């Protein structure tokens, strides 16, 4: 009996098949046989793959549908890349997921990375079919690709391979990830960013280097990746969860987290898939052209990005078609839907339903929102310089012009908010001048949020212009500040400089520019009355919550200042990144819970996860709040799980010396203080107290 009936999919683009399919199929089958992939035994002695199994899975058909326009030789090479990646997944499952031998798996993955060198660099002699396949595909692909593409491809292949250890750990512990963790890690282990790199190769259209890190291009890749993975989770649930005992599947994640029947979890997963596809379309049609105008893109650059976006679109359509045909997945009885003239509206129906949710916000219920069952880490200490900081903040705010009744800022409202208390709990060991500076940053950032809600939304052109002028204050030739927001930033940037070296200033500047871009994105959503996609919202909220900004200010005492040469790599390692993201997400979700009445009832905003959950699930605000509480609690539990279960192995795997181990411990303490102080402050500050009619 099938675990669920596949839902109706949003299929806006028909799939097309490459005419060179037969050539690629024959060429790739001979290639796999020549490299030893057919007949190699697993740990149980049975062949992992044989010719019949490869024939049934038909990866040439996958590539023919996902890359319909490339020539025969390119299609054959792409097919061999996909044979390698699926073979690697099955081989890794046989060797390590089944035996749960993490140490040996780690050693093997480190060796595998040596086969992705720069042109002319020596590589080891391949000893397994996995190594031989990667070495061969890499050597045949990189001669025609730039160094920027090679770097991106190396990173996504590294993530795909190394994050397999995350799946391995969860299987060993019988642990199912929480939804935020799952989306984040699935992007790395699932392979779709890797596929996006190959789209550039297939289309002969590399993303221009100056655009590769821009938000619209990142969102194109992220929405593409999420949609690919969510679709795969629906089709692969029976094989992966029921047969192979894996637990990295969104249907299973939602079953556990929301306590849903399997069918309901599958329907909700499909809604998420549709939402990500709609976000992809919106980004491609609105945000990318806007980026072209703002950055004065050349015709060649515009053409390359356009071909890349169409290539991703073709991949989505073709990937769906292949999932319906491959023997690898649950697809018997799947409704492929009507075809021909007049049937498009039926294929588009799921997308219209999701789009309606995005543009028709739920009712705004009045009254305070109860926060029930939230886990709150205990505050360990309060900075002894609290009163000094409290005394400083009103004078500084007045000196830069933050007191403005239009924005809702007065000496009384600043006193009620008590940002100094927040910073004193978040950073109990800071010196007096450090605590004063951090409290000023906190006040300035909150003022910027209130300015956007009360002023910029009514005058979006001026608001957009103001946000785009802010980066100028971070340059040596900064113009004179024209507004309190600019003056506050200029002084804070100047005051932060003495404690930072050049690398530290670069990190702080990058964190601020990311923050400004996310503020502008929020403003664009408000202007268009577009409720953000829940996944997209969680990512922008992580940045706007302030956690990454304060991390950048931690440079004098952070991981990145330890002198060991590998510490920069460690600071961005999977374990440290998950640790930081858990802490920052917890803080952001706590804010959404306590700020709900202020943001939704009083200020008419859209950007609050409780409100978005109401819209996406069609539930009451109380039910939505309980779900957000559960999500915050899961992030808090994940933080402690990482500290307890993963950090010891992380320290051992990287063979860190004593000083580096001490810095990791100190970094954990800072993150824990951030979570605890943030939760306590939100439950006690006057900023989110219910207002009287006169104060509204």
C-alpha positions, 0 to 999 in steps of 0.5 A: 500500500502506498504511503500517500496519494501524490498531490496535484502539482503546479506545472507552469512549463511543459517539459521538452526532451533533448533529441540526443537522448539515445546517444547520451544513454548509450555513451553514459552506460558504456562510461559507467561500465568502463569506470567500474560502477556496474557490479561493484559490491556493497558491504552486503556483497550484492552489487550496488548497481548493475546494467539492468538497474542503471537502465531502469533509472535512466539518468540519460532521460533525466538529463534529456528532459532537464537540458533539452537544448544542449548538443550531444556531447554536452548531454552525454557529459551531463548524464555522466555527472548525474550517474556519478552523483546518484552512484555516489549517493547509493554507494555512500549509503551502502558503505557508511549510512548502513554501517554508520562508520562516521570516522571512515566516511569523513576520511573518504570524503576528504580524499574525494575532494582532491579530485577537483583541483585547478587545471594543471594541478596533480590529483591522486590516482582514483581507487574507487569508481566514485573517485574515477567518476568525479575525476573524469567529469571534472577534468572534461568540464573545467577547461571551458569554465571560468575560475569563478564557476570552478569555485562555485562548483567545487563548493557545491560539490563539497557541500553535497558530499560532506553534508552527507555526514549530517544525514549519517549522524541523524540516522545514527541517532534516529533524529528527524530535523526541524523544518528550518534546519531541514531546508537549510541542510537539504540545500547543501546535501540535496544537490540542487545548487550543484545542478544549478552550476551544471545548468550554467555549463549546459546553457553555455551561459555562466552567471556574470561574476559581479552578479553571482552573489547578488540577492536576486541571483541567490534567490533564483538558485535557492528557490530552484533548489528548494523546489527540486528537493521538495519534489524529490521528497514527495516522489522518494518518500516510499523508497527513502523513508519506508524502505531505506530507513532514511529520515531526511525528507520534508514529508516526514519532517512535517509529519513529526513537527506538526503531528500530521497524517502522512497525506496531509504532510504531503499536501503541505509539502506540495504547497511549499513546493508551489510557493517556492516555484512562485517565488522563483517566477516573481524573482525572475520577472521582477527582481532580476530586471530591476537588478539589471537596471540598477547595476547597468548590466550589459546586453551580454550579461542580461542574455547570460542571466536570462539563459541561466534562468530559462535553464533552471526553469527547463530543469524544473519541468524536466525533473518533474517529468523524469520523476514521473517516469523513473523506476527510482521513485513512487510514481505508479498511478500518478496523474500526469494531468491533461495536455493540449490546448485549453488545459493550462489553467488546470496545470496552473491551479495549485499556483493560483491558490498559493498566489491568492494566499500571498496577496490576500492577508488574513484578518488582523485580530485585535488584542495581545497575543499570548505566548505559551510554552516558550523555552527560555534559557536562563540569564546567567549574568547582567553586565555591571555597566548597565546603569552607565549605558542607560544614562548614555543612550538618551543623550546620544539618541537626541544628539543624532536626532532619533527623537521624532513623534512621527516615528514614535520615538520619544525619550519616554518610549526609549526609556520603556524599551530599555535597549541597554538592559537587552545588551547588558544581558546579551553581553555581560562581559563587555567593557563599559565603552563596548556596551555603550556602543552596542546599545547605540547600535541596537537603538539605531537599528530599531529606529530604522525598523520603525522609520520603515514601518511608519514613514517609508511605507507611505513614501516608498520612493524616499524610503528606497532612496534613503536605504540606498544612500546608507552604504555611502556612510561606510566609505572613506569619502562619505558625504555629509549625513542628511538624515538622523538615520545617516548621522547615527550610522556615520557616528556608529561606523566611526566609533566602531573603527578603532576596535577593528582591523581592516578585515574586521571592518570589511566583515562589519561593512558586509554585514551592514550592507546585507542588512540594508538589502534585506530592509529594502526587500522588506520595503518592496514587499510592503509596497507590493502588498506581497506576503513573503514566502515562508522560507524566504522570510525565515532567511531574511529574518535571520539577517534583520534580527541583528544576530549576524551584525553583532557577530561581525562586531565580535571580531576581537574575541571571535573564532576568526581571530584565533591565529591558527591558519584553518580557523577561517574555514572552521568559522564557516564550517557546518557545525558552527554555522548551524550553531549560529543559525539556531541561536539567531533564528531563536531570537528572531522567532521570539521577536515575532511572537512578542511583537505580533500585536505592535506589527500586525494590529497597530502598524499593519505590517506583513513580515511576522512569522505568526501572521505568515503561518496564519496565511499559509496554513489557514489557521487562527493566530493562536494556533499559528503562535503555538506553531512558532513557539514550537519552532523556536523551541526546536531551534533552542533544542537544536542549539543544545543538541549541537553543543552536546552531541556535535561540538565534541566530534567537531573539535576532535575531527579538526584536531584543534589546539587548546586556544582554539577549543577555548574560543569555540567554548567562548563563542558558544557562551556568547550565543547562549547569552544572546538567546537568553538575554533576548528572550528575557528582554522581550518578555519584560520590555515596555516596547511591546506592551499593549497600547492605550488608544491615545498611544496608538 
